[in-house]
Amino acid sequence: MTKLTDTPSVSTETLDNLPVAAIIFDNEKIHYINKAGFEILGLKNPNDFFKKSNSIFDFLLPAYHDLIRKNNIKILNGKPFERID
């Protein structure tokens, strides 16, 4: 179902069976979306999705782009980040 590499501590089988969306991205590029994430986003074919340019920002309202970028920097630096509801 997925294209998840370089993350040995995460099992795609476990993530695929979560009832909520799980999306793993780095530098704005999506590397993994679980089954629930595909359903929520209305995506049909995982193989087609990963062949295209797949920025996380293609699925987020522009009003959240700056906050997501700032939160990513905080996460990478081990600092608390602002929650988005």
Legacy VTK file of the C-alpha trace (Angstrom):
# vtk DataFile Version 3.0
C-alpha trace
ASCII
DATASET POLYDATA
POINTS 85 float
0.000 0.000 0.000
2.758 2.431 0.881
6.163 3.805 0.102
7.833 4.012 3.493
11.605 3.702 3.591
14.413 4.541 5.987
12.091 4.197 8.986
12.853 0.785 10.467
11.205 1.543 13.806
7.801 2.077 12.172
5.765 -0.829 10.844
3.639 0.032 7.830
1.325 -2.813 8.800
0.675 -1.145 12.153
0.114 2.265 10.555
-2.125 0.856 7.837
-4.424 -0.625 10.465
-4.916 2.617 12.390
-8.486 3.943 12.200
-7.149 7.507 11.784
-5.023 9.130 9.099
-1.252 8.782 9.443
0.887 10.821 7.058
4.672 10.887 7.123
6.337 13.728 5.294
9.746 15.371 5.158
10.577 18.748 3.665
6.990 19.036 2.441
7.132 15.756 0.460
4.780 12.977 1.529
6.512 9.626 1.922
3.655 7.603 3.391
-0.113 7.737 3.824
-2.001 4.941 5.539
-5.306 3.485 4.325
-7.431 5.828 6.445
-5.475 8.809 5.128
-6.162 7.814 1.534
-9.861 7.481 2.325
-10.065 10.838 4.129
-8.214 12.633 1.331
-10.338 10.918 -1.313
-7.305 9.373 -3.029
-7.868 6.266 -5.120
-4.585 4.726 -6.237
-1.479 4.905 -3.998
0.839 4.024 -6.873
-0.401 6.934 -8.987
-0.196 9.300 -6.017
3.459 8.581 -5.314
4.419 9.044 -8.980
3.256 12.672 -8.866
4.633 15.668 -7.036
3.117 15.067 -3.611
3.566 18.026 -1.333
1.793 17.991 2.020
0.701 21.525 1.166
-1.424 20.234 -1.710
-3.805 18.965 0.996
-3.705 21.846 3.493
-5.410 25.205 3.376
-2.926 27.982 2.535
-3.724 29.649 5.863
-1.944 26.743 7.624
1.197 26.552 5.479
3.343 28.918 7.575
2.255 27.322 10.846
3.076 23.838 9.524
6.519 24.995 8.372
7.225 26.595 11.761
6.005 23.510 13.622
8.237 21.265 11.527
11.288 23.310 12.493
10.291 23.104 16.166
9.772 19.341 15.954
13.152 18.826 14.298
14.758 20.863 17.073
12.957 18.907 19.812
10.884 21.889 20.915
7.163 22.042 21.729
4.984 22.968 18.782
1.612 24.624 18.308
-1.289 22.193 18.081
-3.700 22.514 15.183
-7.314 21.498 15.827
LINES 1 86
85 0 1 2 3 4 5 6 7 8 9 10 11 12 13 14 15 16 17 18 19 20 21 22 23 24 25 26 27 28 29 30 31 32 33 34 35 36 37 38 39 40 41 42 43 44 45 46 47 48 49 50 51 52 53 54 55 56 57 58 59 60 61 62 63 64 65 66 67 68 69 70 71 72 73 74 75 76 77 78 79 80 81 82 83 84
